Amino acid sequence: MIELREDGEIACPATLVWAIVADYGQDPRWRKGVKTMAPRPEGIVQVGTTTAEVMRFAGRTYRNGGEVIQVELGRSFAWRTTSGIDAEGGRLVESLGEERCRFTFHVRVTPRVTSEKSLEPALRWLLRWSIRADIRRLACLCAS
């Protein structure tokens, strides 16, 4: 199992960051490798929101279904996959003042096949690197 929790400070109000990270339709703008993300319903997540994601990671294309299982409006939500990779996680936005916040991205992935399990250390490193880069892209998007 690969479990990561990465965070970063963003020089923007928490409400702005939440508006982006809680709207799955925005994911292709800041998550590299996400080719499409189709949430139903569109807009800010709510319990029961479903997603259809096509993403490219480590040279492979993944098609994942997901659902939002918990929401604390304006602050956090939790999700899990329903098809594709076996994963769960969450996103959290914490205000650090009027113009700053901390964004935390949490993910737990359980490789299913032996070949992926043997590559866990490399996949962990790649995923950590990717998430950190995504947080930097999010910070740039919010600032623009």
Residue pairs with C-beta under 8 A, 6 or more apart in sequence:
1 108
1 109
1 110
1 111
2 107
2 108
2 109
2 110
2 111
2 120
2 123
2 124
2 127
3 106
3 107
3 108
3 109
4 105
4 106
4 107
4 108
4 124
4 127
4 128
4 131
5 104
5 105
5 106
6 104
6 105
6 128
6 131
6 132
6 135
7 92
7 102
7 103
7 104
7 105
7 135
8 102
8 103
8 132
8 135
8 136
8 138
8 139
9 96
9 100
9 101
9 102
10 17
10 100
10 101
10 102
10 103
10 135
10 138
10 139
10 142
10 143
11 99
11 100
11 139
11 142
11 143
12 99
12 100
12 101
12 139
12 142
12 143
13 95
13 98
13 99
13 100
13 101
14 74
14 93
14 94
14 95
14 96
14 101
15 74
16 142
17 93
17 101
17 103
17 138
17 142
18 74
18 75
18 93
19 44
20 26
20 29
20 30
20 138
20 141
20 142
21 91
21 93
21 103
21 138
22 44
22 45
22 77
22 91
23 39
23 42
23 43
23 44
23 45
24 37
24 39
24 45
24 49
24 51
25 37
25 38
25 39
25 42
25 43
27 34
27 37
27 53
28 34
28 35
28 36
28 37
29 137
29 141
30 134
30 137
30 138
30 141
31 55
31 134
31 137
32 130
32 133
32 134
32 137
33 55
33 56
33 57
33 130
34 53
34 54
34 55
35 54
35 55
35 56
35 61
36 52
36 53
36 54
37 51
37 52
37 53
37 54
38 51
38 52
38 53
39 45
39 49
39 50
39 51
40 49
40 50
40 51
40 52
41 49
44 73
45 68
45 71
45 77
46 68
46 71
47 68
47 69
47 70
47 71
48 67
48 68
49 67
49 68
50 65
50 66
50 67
50 68
50 82
51 64
51 65
51 66
51 67
51 79
52 63
52 64
52 65
53 62
53 63
53 64
53 65
53 66
53 84
54 61
54 62
54 63
55 61
55 62
55 64
56 62
57 126
57 127
57 130
58 123
58 126
62 84
62 85
63 83
63 84
64 81
64 83
64 84
64 85
64 87
65 81
65 82
65 83
65 84
66 79
66 80
66 81
66 82
67 79
67 80
67 82
68 77
68 78
68 79
69 78
69 79
69 80
70 76
70 77
70 78
70 90
71 77
71 78
74 93
75 92
75 93
75 94
76 90
76 91
76 92
76 93
77 90
77 91
78 88
78 89
78 90
79 88
79 89
79 90
80 87
80 88
80 89
81 87
81 88
85 109
85 112
86 109
86 110
86 111
86 112
87 107
87 108
87 109
87 110
88 107
88 108
89 105
89 106
89 107
89 108
90 105
90 106
91 103
91 104
91 105
91 106
92 102
92 103
92 104
92 106
93 101
93 102
93 103
93 104
94 101
94 102
94 104
95 101
96 102
103 135
103 138
105 131
105 134
105 135
107 127
107 131
109 123
109 127
111 117
111 119
111 120
111 123
116 123
